[in-house]
Amino acid sequence: MFSLLWYYLPGPAPVKALIVVALLVAVFLLLMEVVFPWVSTLMPYNDVAF
């Protein structure tokens, strides 16, 4: 999968590496800002029963 992504990215290797790093940062920020807060509302760890 990564070799296919590497093949389709434009430019020489350093430019491809920068694009891959930017994509990884974008995915990380999307997970931290959108996905994980949404999933945390669905988790049952706030339901404490004694």
N, CA, C and O atoms as a MOPAC input file, in Angstrom:
PM7 MOZYME 1SCF
protein

 N      0.81600 1    -1.18600 1     0.00000 1
 C      0.00000 1     0.00000 1     0.00000 1
 C      0.86300 1     1.25400 1     0.00000 1
 O      0.59000 1     2.20400 1    -0.73400 1
 N      1.90900 1     1.25300 1     0.82800 1
 C      2.75600 1     2.43100 1     0.88000 1
 C      3.56700 1     2.60900 1    -0.39800 1
 O      3.84500 1     3.73600 1    -0.80900 1
 N      3.94200 1     1.50800 1    -1.02100 1
 C      4.67300 1     1.63700 1    -2.27700 1
 C      3.76600 1     2.18300 1    -3.37200 1
 O      4.22600 1     2.92500 1    -4.24100 1
 N      2.48700 1     1.82800 1    -3.34100 1
 C      1.53600 1     2.37800 1    -4.30400 1
 C      1.36200 1     3.87600 1    -4.08000 1
 O      1.32400 1     4.64700 1    -5.03800 1
 N      1.25600 1     4.29300 1    -2.81100 1
 C      1.17200 1     5.71700 1    -2.49500 1
 C      2.43400 1     6.43700 1    -2.93900 1
 O      2.36300 1     7.52300 1    -3.51400 1
 N      3.57500 1     5.84500 1    -2.67900 1
 C      4.85900 1     6.45100 1    -3.06900 1
 C      4.94700 1     6.58700 1    -4.58700 1
 O      5.50300 1     7.56200 1    -5.09100 1
 N      4.40800 1     5.62700 1    -5.30600 1
 C      4.46400 1     5.65900 1    -6.76300 1
 C      3.62700 1     6.81700 1    -7.32200 1
 O      4.04000 1     7.47300 1    -8.27800 1
 N      2.46000 1     7.06700 1    -6.73200 1
 C      1.55400 1     8.08000 1    -7.26600 1
 C      1.84500 1     9.49600 1    -6.79900 1
 O      1.29200 1    10.44200 1    -7.36000 1
 N      2.68900 1     9.67900 1    -5.79600 1
 C      3.02700 1    11.02300 1    -5.34600 1
 C      3.94600 1    11.69700 1    -6.36200 1
 O      4.83000 1    11.05800 1    -6.93200 1
 N      3.72900 1    12.99500 1    -6.58300 1
 C      4.56800 1    13.70100 1    -7.56500 1
 C      5.91200 1    14.11400 1    -6.96400 1
 O      6.05300 1    14.23700 1    -5.74700 1
 N      6.88200 1    14.32400 1    -7.83200 1
 C      8.15900 1    14.89300 1    -7.43300 1
 C      9.21300 1    13.87200 1    -7.08000 1
 O      8.96600 1    12.66600 1    -7.07200 1
 N     10.40700 1    14.38800 1    -6.78600 1
 C     11.50700 1    13.51100 1    -6.37900 1
 C     11.30500 1    13.01500 1    -4.94200 1
 O     10.34600 1    13.39300 1    -4.26900 1
 N     12.21200 1    12.17700 1    -4.50000 1
 C     12.07600 1    11.51700 1    -3.19600 1
 C     11.94700 1    12.49500 1    -2.01700 1
 O     11.11600 1    12.25200 1    -1.14200 1
 N     12.71700 1    13.57600 1    -1.95000 1
 C     12.54800 1    14.49000 1    -0.80100 1
 C     11.15600 1    15.14200 1    -0.76000 1
 O     10.58600 1    15.33300 1     0.31400 1
 N     10.62700 1    15.47400 1    -1.92100 1
 C      9.28700 1    16.06500 1    -1.97700 1
 C      8.24500 1    15.03400 1    -1.57000 1
 O      7.30100 1    15.35600 1    -0.84800 1
 N      8.40700 1    13.81300 1    -2.02100 1
 C      7.49800 1    12.74400 1    -1.62300 1
 C      7.53900 1    12.52900 1    -0.11900 1
 O      6.50100 1    12.31900 1     0.50800 1
 N      8.72200 1    12.58100 1     0.45700 1
 C      8.84800 1    12.39900 1     1.89800 1
 C      8.13700 1    13.51500 1     2.65200 1
 O      7.48300 1    13.25300 1     3.66200 1
 N      8.25000 1    14.73700 1     2.18800 1
 C      7.54900 1    15.85200 1     2.83200 1
 C      6.03900 1    15.70000 1     2.71400 1
 O      5.31100 1    16.00700 1     3.65800 1
 N      5.56800 1    15.23500 1     1.57800 1
 C      4.13000 1    15.01700 1     1.39600 1
 C      3.64100 1    13.92000 1     2.33200 1
 O      2.57100 1    14.04600 1     2.92900 1
 N      4.40800 1    12.85200 1     2.46600 1
 C      4.02500 1    11.75800 1     3.36300 1
 C      3.98400 1    12.24800 1     4.80600 1
 O      3.06400 1    11.89700 1     5.54500 1
 N      4.94900 1    13.04000 1     5.21700 1
 C      4.96200 1    13.57600 1     6.58200 1
 C      3.75500 1    14.48800 1     6.79000 1
 O      3.11000 1    14.42400 1     7.83700 1
 N      3.44100 1    15.33200 1     5.81200 1
 C      2.28300 1    16.21000 1     5.92600 1
 C      0.98600 1    15.40700 1     6.00700 1
 O      0.08400 1    15.76900 1     6.76200 1
 N      0.88400 1    14.33500 1     5.24900 1
 C     -0.30200 1    13.47800 1     5.32000 1
 C     -0.42200 1    12.80500 1     6.68200 1
 O     -1.51700 1    12.71700 1     7.23700 1
 N      0.68100 1    12.33600 1     7.21500 1
 C      0.65700 1    11.71000 1     8.53800 1
 C      0.24900 1    12.70100 1     9.62300 1
 O     -0.52000 1    12.36000 1    10.52200 1
 N      0.75800 1    13.92100 1     9.53900 1
 C      0.37700 1    14.95400 1    10.51100 1
 C     -1.10100 1    15.27900 1    10.37900 1
 O     -1.78700 1    15.45600 1    11.38600 1
 N     -1.59800 1    15.35900 1     9.16000 1
 C     -3.01300 1    15.65500 1     8.94300 1
 C     -3.90600 1    14.55300 1     9.50800 1
 O     -4.93400 1    14.84300 1    10.12100 1
 N     -3.52800 1    13.30900 1     9.31100 1
 C     -4.31100 1    12.19400 1     9.85300 1
 C     -4.26200 1    12.21500 1    11.37500 1
 O     -5.28100 1    11.98500 1    12.02600 1
 N     -3.11400 1    12.48300 1    11.94400 1
 C     -2.97000 1    12.55700 1    13.39700 1
 C     -3.85700 1    13.65500 1    13.97600 1
 O     -4.54800 1    13.43300 1    14.97000 1
 N     -3.84300 1    14.83600 1    13.36400 1
 C     -4.66300 1    15.93600 1    13.86100 1
 C     -6.14700 1    15.64200 1    13.70200 1
 O     -6.94000 1    15.98700 1    14.57800 1
 N     -6.53100 1    15.01800 1    12.60900 1
 C     -7.92600 1    14.64100 1    12.41500 1
 C     -8.38100 1    13.66200 1    13.49300 1
 O     -9.47900 1    13.79300 1    14.03400 1
 N     -7.54400 1    12.69400 1    13.80100 1
 C     -7.88000 1    11.74100 1    14.85700 1
 C     -7.99800 1    12.43200 1    16.21400 1
 O     -8.94100 1    12.16800 1    16.95900 1
 N     -7.06400 1    13.30100 1    16.53800 1
 C     -7.06100 1    13.94400 1    17.84600 1
 C     -8.18600 1    14.95600 1    18.01700 1
 O     -8.72000 1    15.10200 1    19.11600 1
 N     -8.54700 1    15.64600 1    16.96100 1
 C     -9.53000 1    16.72300 1    17.07900 1
 C    -10.96200 1    16.27900 1    16.80900 1
 O    -11.89900 1    16.89500 1    17.31700 1
 N    -11.15100 1    15.23000 1    16.02600 1
 C    -12.50000 1    14.84900 1    15.61800 1
 C    -12.85900 1    13.44300 1    16.09000 1
 O    -13.86100 1    13.26100 1    16.78200 1
 N    -12.07100 1    12.47200 1    15.73100 1
 C    -12.45800 1    11.07800 1    15.93500 1
 C    -12.39500 1    10.68500 1    17.40500 1
 O    -13.37300 1    10.15100 1    17.92900 1
 N    -11.28700 1    10.92700 1    18.08500 1
 C    -11.14800 1    10.49000 1    19.47000 1
 C    -12.14000 1    11.18400 1    20.41500 1
 O    -12.70000 1    10.51100 1    21.28000 1
 N    -12.38400 1    12.49700 1    20.29300 1
 C    -13.42500 1    13.09200 1    21.15300 1
 C    -14.81200 1    12.49700 1    20.90700 1
 O    -15.58100 1    12.31700 1    21.85100 1
 N    -15.13200 1    12.19600 1    19.67200 1
 C    -16.43000 1    11.59100 1    19.37000 1
 C    -16.52800 1    10.19100 1    19.97200 1
 O    -17.55900 1     9.82900 1    20.53800 1
 N    -15.46200 1     9.40600 1    19.85000 1
 C    -15.48000 1     8.04300 1    20.38100 1
 C    -15.50700 1     8.06100 1    21.90500 1
 O    -16.11500 1     7.18000 1    22.51200 1
 N    -14.87100 1     9.03100 1    22.53300 1
 C    -14.83800 1     9.07000 1    23.99800 1
 C    -16.22500 1     9.28300 1    24.58800 1
 O    -16.47900 1     8.86000 1    25.71600 1
 N    -17.12900 1     9.92700 1    23.85500 1
 C    -18.49800 1    10.08200 1    24.34900 1
 C    -19.25200 1     8.75800 1    24.32100 1
 O    -20.24400 1     8.60000 1    25.03200 1
 N    -18.80600 1     7.82400 1    23.52700 1
 C    -19.46500 1     6.52500 1    23.41500 1
 C    -18.89700 1     5.48200 1    24.37200 1
 O    -19.47100 1     4.40300 1    24.52000 1
 N    -17.78400 1     5.78900 1    25.01800 1
 C    -17.14100 1     4.82700 1    25.90400 1
 C    -17.85400 1     4.77700 1    27.25400 1
 O    -18.30900 1     5.80500 1    27.75500 1
 N    -17.95200 1     3.59000 1    27.84000 1
 C    -18.67400 1     3.44800 1    29.10300 1
 C    -17.83600 1     3.71600 1    30.35400 1
 O    -18.31300 1     3.44800 1    31.45600 1
 N    -16.62700 1     4.22500 1    30.23800 1
 C    -15.78600 1     4.38300 1    31.41200 1
 C    -16.25000 1     5.50800 1    32.33300 1
 O    -15.72000 1     5.64600 1    33.43500 1
 N    -17.22500 1     6.31600 1    31.91500 1
 C    -17.77400 1     7.34800 1    32.80400 1
 C    -18.91300 1     6.81300 1    33.66500 1
 O    -19.33600 1     7.49400 1    34.59900 1
 N    -19.41400 1     5.63300 1    33.38600 1
 C    -20.49100 1     5.03400 1    34.15100 1
 C    -19.91300 1     4.24200 1    35.32000 1
 O    -19.50600 1     3.09000 1    35.16700 1
 N    -19.88300 1     4.87300 1    36.48000 1
 C    -19.31400 1     4.22600 1    37.65100 1
 C    -20.46400 1     3.77600 1    38.54600 1
 O    -21.32000 1     4.57600 1    38.92600 1
 N    -20.47200 1     2.48800 1    38.87800 1
 C    -21.50600 1     1.95100 1    39.75700 1
 C    -20.85000 1     1.34200 1    40.99300 1
 O    -19.89900 1     0.56800 1    40.88800 1
 N    -21.37200 1     1.70200 1    42.16100 1
 C    -20.82900 1     1.16300 1    43.41000 1
 C    -21.75900 1     0.15100 1    43.98200 1
 O    -21.47800 1    -0.41900 1    45.03700 1

